[in-house]
Amino acid sequence: MSLLKIFKRNRGVKGKKTAEKALVPPAKKVEPLGADSTTLPKKLARRSDENVLRPFLSEKAAELARVNQYVFLVAPNATKQELKGSIARLYRVDVERVRIVRVPGKSVRLGKFEGRKSGYKKAIISIAKGQKIEILPR
């Protein structure tokens, strides 16, 4: 009969529920970021190497590097502001402009088999004149 005891209601518990509710502390107030604050809360801030995955190497990227614009493969949820700070910290350069391009995934076929190439997000970073990012060591 001990198995059936789990289905019985304990009638003395009703009074304790209301007492427990009274003992719950009030919720803490969360202070919003100030208008002059440029830092993100620790929960939202990501490390620099999480935003910038790797340099994106192509013929067009090599041509852009001649005019102080560098192309990087970035995290799908990275924002322009996060990327600007990440590049500045990683490569110690002054970032002037960040442009983002989302490349969609494509359908591919190999014989009778059909698949899908995943899409990605890349950022074109413009840096100050006279500065340089060494992507490939010479």
Backbone as numpy.savetxt, mean C-alpha at the origin, in Angstrom:
# Nx Ny Nz CAx CAy CAz Cx Cy Cz
-26.74 -38.23 31.19 -27.54 -37.02 31.19 -26.70 -35.76 31.19
-25.40 -35.88 31.34 -24.56 -34.69 31.36 -24.51 -34.03 29.98
-24.76 -34.78 28.91 -24.77 -34.19 27.58 -25.94 -33.23 27.40
-27.04 -33.50 28.04 -28.21 -32.65 27.88 -28.12 -31.37 28.70
-27.18 -31.29 29.64 -27.06 -30.08 30.45 -26.61 -28.87 29.63
-25.94 -29.13 28.53 -25.48 -27.99 27.74 -26.63 -27.25 27.06
-27.78 -27.91 26.93 -28.93 -27.25 26.30 -29.81 -26.53 27.31
-29.58 -26.70 28.60 -30.37 -26.04 29.62 -29.94 -24.59 29.76
-30.92 -23.72 29.98 -30.63 -22.31 30.21 -30.38 -22.09 31.69
-29.42 -21.28 31.98 -29.17 -20.92 33.35 -29.91 -19.62 33.62
-30.93 -19.67 34.43 -31.81 -18.53 34.63 -31.17 -17.43 35.47
-30.10 -17.72 36.17 -29.46 -16.72 37.02 -28.53 -15.79 36.25
-28.33 -15.99 34.99 -27.38 -15.21 34.20 -27.97 -13.87 33.75
-29.29 -13.73 33.71 -29.91 -12.52 33.19 -29.46 -11.27 33.93
-29.38 -11.31 35.20 -28.98 -10.13 35.99 -27.53 -9.76 35.75
-26.68 -10.72 35.46 -25.27 -10.43 35.26 -25.03 -9.69 33.95
-25.82 -9.93 32.93 -25.63 -9.28 31.63 -25.77 -7.77 31.75
-26.76 -7.30 32.47 -26.94 -5.86 32.61 -25.83 -5.25 33.44
-25.33 -5.99 34.42 -24.24 -5.49 35.24 -22.95 -5.40 34.42
-22.74 -6.35 33.52 -21.54 -6.33 32.68 -21.57 -5.13 31.73
-22.72 -4.78 31.21 -22.83 -3.64 30.31 -22.48 -2.35 31.02
-22.83 -2.24 32.27 -22.55 -1.04 33.03 -21.04 -0.90 33.30
-20.32 -2.02 33.35 -18.90 -1.99 33.66 -18.02 -1.73 32.45
-18.57 -1.73 31.24 -17.78 -1.51 30.04 -17.34 -0.05 29.98
-16.03 0.22 29.83 -15.57 1.61 29.80 -16.01 2.29 28.51
-16.16 3.60 28.54 -16.56 4.32 27.31 -15.45 4.23 26.25
-15.85 4.33 25.00 -14.88 4.23 23.89 -13.94 5.42 23.91
-12.68 5.18 23.53 -11.69 6.25 23.49 -11.93 7.12 22.25
-11.67 8.41 22.41 -11.81 9.32 21.28 -10.55 9.22 20.43
-10.74 9.15 19.11 -9.64 9.12 18.18 -9.44 10.52 17.63
-8.23 11.05 17.80 -7.96 12.39 17.32 -7.64 12.35 15.83
-8.31 13.18 15.03 -8.00 13.20 13.59 -6.66 13.87 13.36
-6.06 13.58 12.19 -4.81 14.23 11.83 -5.05 15.71 11.62
-4.14 16.53 12.09 -4.27 17.97 11.90 -4.03 18.34 10.45
-4.45 19.53 10.08 -4.29 19.97 8.70 -2.81 20.15 8.36
-1.99 20.52 9.38 -0.58 20.74 9.11 0.25 19.46 9.27
-0.36 18.39 9.71 0.37 17.14 9.93 0.58 16.40 8.60
1.80 15.98 8.36 2.10 15.25 7.12 2.40 13.79 7.39
2.40 13.37 8.65 2.71 11.98 8.96 1.43 11.18 9.03
1.53 9.93 8.66 0.40 9.02 8.72 0.44 8.24 10.02
-0.71 7.77 10.52 -0.68 6.90 11.68 0.10 5.63 11.37
0.64 5.00 12.41 1.49 3.83 12.20 0.76 2.70 11.47
-0.54 2.58 11.69 -1.30 1.52 11.03 -1.37 1.72 9.52
-1.42 3.00 9.08 -1.56 3.30 7.66 -0.23 3.44 6.94
0.81 3.80 7.67 2.11 4.02 7.04 2.75 2.69 6.66
3.33 2.65 5.45 4.03 1.45 4.99 5.50 1.77 4.87
6.30 0.75 4.90 7.73 0.95 4.70 7.99 1.31 3.24
9.10 2.00 3.00 9.43 2.45 1.65 9.58 1.29 0.68
10.20 0.21 1.14 10.43 -0.91 0.24 9.17 -1.71 -0.04
8.08 -1.44 0.66 6.82 -2.11 0.36 6.08 -1.39 -0.77
6.29 -0.08 -0.91 5.64 0.68 -1.97 6.32 0.46 -3.31
7.64 0.58 -3.32 8.41 0.46 -4.56 8.92 -0.97 -4.66
8.43 -1.71 -5.65 8.80 -3.12 -5.77 10.14 -3.29 -6.47
10.30 -2.63 -7.63 11.57 -2.73 -8.37 11.56 -1.73 -9.51
12.75 -1.39 -10.04 12.77 -0.53 -11.22 12.19 -1.28 -12.42
11.56 -0.55 -13.30 10.95 -1.12 -14.49 11.88 -0.83 -15.66
12.45 -1.88 -16.24 13.45 -1.72 -17.30 12.82 -1.99 -18.66
12.90 -1.00 -19.53 12.41 -1.13 -20.90 13.12 -0.08 -21.74
12.91 -0.12 -23.05 13.52 0.89 -23.92 12.98 2.27 -23.60
11.69 2.36 -23.38 11.09 3.65 -23.07 11.60 4.18 -21.74
11.77 3.29 -20.76 12.29 3.70 -19.45 13.72 4.22 -19.58
14.52 3.61 -20.46 15.89 4.07 -20.68 15.90 5.46 -21.31
14.98 5.71 -22.23 14.88 7.04 -22.85 14.43 8.09 -21.83
13.49 7.71 -20.97 13.01 8.65 -19.95 14.09 8.97 -18.92
14.99 8.01 -18.66 16.06 8.23 -17.68 16.99 9.35 -18.13
17.09 9.59 -19.42 17.95 10.66 -19.94 17.41 12.05 -19.60
16.10 12.14 -19.35 15.49 13.42 -19.00 15.03 13.43 -17.54
15.75 12.70 -16.69 15.51 12.64 -15.23 14.12 12.12 -14.86
13.62 11.16 -15.60 12.37 10.48 -15.25 12.66 8.99 -15.16
12.28 8.38 -14.06 12.57 6.96 -13.83 11.27 6.21 -13.61
11.23 4.96 -14.08 10.01 4.16 -14.02 10.22 3.03 -13.01
9.24 2.84 -12.13 9.30 1.80 -11.10 8.00 1.01 -11.11
8.11 -0.28 -10.83 6.95 -1.13 -10.58 6.59 -0.92 -9.12
5.32 -0.60 -8.83 4.93 -0.24 -7.47 3.78 -1.11 -6.98
3.52 -1.05 -5.68 2.43 -1.81 -5.07 1.09 -1.32 -5.62
0.12 -2.21 -5.78 -1.16 -1.82 -6.38 -1.94 -0.77 -5.58
-1.70 -0.69 -4.28 -2.46 0.27 -3.46 -1.61 1.46 -3.03
-0.45 1.67 -3.64 0.41 2.80 -3.29 -0.15 4.09 -3.89
-0.05 5.17 -3.13 -0.54 6.47 -3.60 0.65 7.33 -4.05
0.35 8.43 -4.73 1.40 9.32 -5.22 2.22 9.90 -4.07
1.55 10.29 -3.00 2.25 10.88 -1.86 3.18 9.86 -1.20
2.71 8.63 -1.03 3.55 7.58 -0.44 4.75 7.29 -1.33
4.53 7.25 -2.64 5.63 6.98 -3.56 6.66 8.10 -3.56
6.21 9.32 -3.47 7.13 10.45 -3.44 8.06 10.35 -2.23
7.50 10.05 -1.07 8.32 9.89 0.13 9.22 8.67 0.07
8.70 7.57 -0.49 9.48 6.33 -0.57 10.71 6.50 -1.46
10.52 7.10 -2.64 11.63 7.29 -3.57 12.65 8.26 -2.96
12.17 9.32 -2.32 13.08 10.28 -1.70 13.93 9.63 -0.62
13.34 8.73 0.18 14.09 8.06 1.24 15.02 6.99 0.69
14.55 6.19 -0.27 15.36 5.09 -0.78 16.58 5.57 -1.57
16.37 6.56 -2.44 17.44 6.98 -3.35 18.05 8.34 -3.00
17.54 9.00 -1.96 18.04 10.29 -1.49 18.07 11.33 -2.63
16.93 11.52 -3.25 16.78 12.50 -4.32 15.56 13.37 -4.02
15.45 14.49 -4.71 14.29 15.37 -4.59 13.31 15.03 -5.69
12.13 14.55 -5.32 11.11 14.14 -6.28 10.26 15.35 -6.63
10.16 15.65 -7.91 9.34 16.79 -8.36 7.93 16.38 -8.74
7.80 15.21 -9.38 6.48 14.82 -9.89 6.36 13.30 -9.90
5.15 12.81 -9.65 4.87 11.38 -9.70 3.65 11.17 -10.60
3.81 10.34 -11.62 2.69 9.96 -12.47 2.51 8.45 -12.35
1.26 8.01 -12.31 0.96 6.59 -12.11 0.21 6.05 -13.32
0.58 4.83 -13.74 -0.07 4.16 -14.86 -0.50 2.77 -14.39
-1.76 2.46 -14.58 -2.26 1.10 -14.30 -2.32 0.35 -15.62
-1.56 -0.74 -15.71 -1.57 -1.54 -16.93 -2.52 -2.71 -16.69
-3.57 -2.85 -17.50 -4.54 -3.92 -17.26 -3.98 -5.29 -17.64
-4.56 -6.33 -17.06 -4.18 -7.69 -17.42 -4.68 -8.04 -18.81
-4.05 -9.04 -19.41 -4.43 -9.41 -20.78 -4.70 -10.90 -20.87
-5.56 -11.29 -21.80 -5.82 -12.70 -22.08 -4.73 -13.22 -23.02
-4.23 -14.40 -22.74 -3.21 -15.01 -23.60 -3.62 -16.43 -23.94
-3.13 -16.91 -25.09 -3.41 -18.29 -25.50 -2.11 -18.96 -25.89
-2.01 -20.21 -25.54 -0.89 -21.04 -25.96 -1.52 -22.33 -26.49
-1.68 -22.40 -27.79 -2.38 -23.54 -28.38 -3.85 -23.47 -28.01
-4.35 -24.55 -27.44 -5.77 -24.56 -27.06 -5.99 -24.07 -25.64
-4.93 -23.78 -24.92 -5.05 -23.36 -23.52 -5.12 -21.84 -23.44
-6.05 -21.37 -22.63 -6.25 -19.95 -22.46 -5.90 -19.57 -21.04
-5.25 -18.42 -20.88 -4.88 -17.94 -19.56 -5.00 -16.44 -19.47
-4.43 -15.91 -18.42 -4.52 -14.47 -18.21 -3.21 -13.97 -17.59
-2.65 -12.90 -18.18 -1.49 -12.24 -17.60 -2.01 -11.21 -16.61
-1.42 -11.15 -15.44 -1.91 -10.21 -14.44 -1.46 -8.80 -14.79
-2.25 -7.84 -14.40 -1.93 -6.44 -14.61 -0.97 -5.95 -13.54
-0.50 -4.72 -13.68 0.41 -4.15 -12.70 0.28 -2.64 -12.70
0.95 -2.03 -11.75 0.92 -0.58 -11.60 2.35 -0.07 -11.65
2.60 0.94 -12.46 3.94 1.51 -12.52 3.87 3.01 -12.29
4.97 3.55 -11.79 5.04 4.98 -11.51 6.20 5.59 -12.27
5.96 6.75 -12.86 7.01 7.51 -13.54 7.37 8.67 -12.61
8.60 8.63 -12.12 9.06 9.58 -11.12 9.98 10.61 -11.79
9.65 11.89 -11.65 10.51 12.97 -12.16 11.32 13.51 -10.98
12.65 13.59 -11.14 13.49 14.10 -10.07 14.12 15.43 -10.49
14.70 16.12 -9.52 15.27 17.45 -9.76 16.45 17.36 -10.73
16.68 18.47 -11.45 17.80 18.53 -12.39 19.12 18.39 -11.65
20.04 17.69 -12.28 21.36 17.51 -11.67 21.46 16.29 -10.78
20.33 15.69 -10.43 20.34 14.48 -9.61 20.17 13.26 -10.50
20.60 12.11 -9.99 20.56 10.89 -10.79 20.30 9.70 -9.90
19.56 8.72 -10.42 19.34 7.45 -9.73 20.09 6.39 -10.52
20.97 5.69 -9.85 21.76 4.64 -10.50 21.00 3.33 -10.36
20.28 2.95 -11.42 19.48 1.72 -11.38 20.35 0.51 -11.71
21.10 0.60 -12.78 22.03 -0.47 -13.15 23.46 -0.03 -12.89
24.20 -0.74 -12.03 25.59 -0.34 -11.80 26.42 -0.55 -13.06
27.31 0.37 -13.33 28.10 0.29 -14.57 29.44 -0.32 -14.34
